[in-house]
Amino acid sequence: EKGDLRCAGCERQLAEGIAFENDKDGQENGPIFCADCRETTLGPPCGNCCEPAAWPDALLAGDSWWHRWCLVCSESDCNAPLEDEYFVHDGKLFCEHHNMLR
């Protein structure tokens, strides 16, 4: 039998499909959010780790939102922080050095 799951943000009944649990507080059964409320309540998903990027820590770079600490060069052996400047190639973000190698 299906339970009556409701979004913790808007209280709409959640249909079958994707719902997002807020387990950041270490609670195993944290509040459940629909896709709309997840972004407005928890922040947009980070382009690197996919966890919600809380608004004070969220940066828009390329076409995605990022945690400040997740905004790093996409080159696997680099991971340089991309604080003030980044370059986009094929939807990925790179530091100046690895941009020059492309």
Buried (B, 14 or more C-beta within 10 A) or exposed (E): EEEEBBBBBEEEEBEEEEBBBBEEEEEEEBBBBBEEBBBEBBBBBBBBEEBBBBEEBBBEBBEBBBBBEBBBBBBEEEEBEBEEEBBEEEEBBBBEEBBEEE
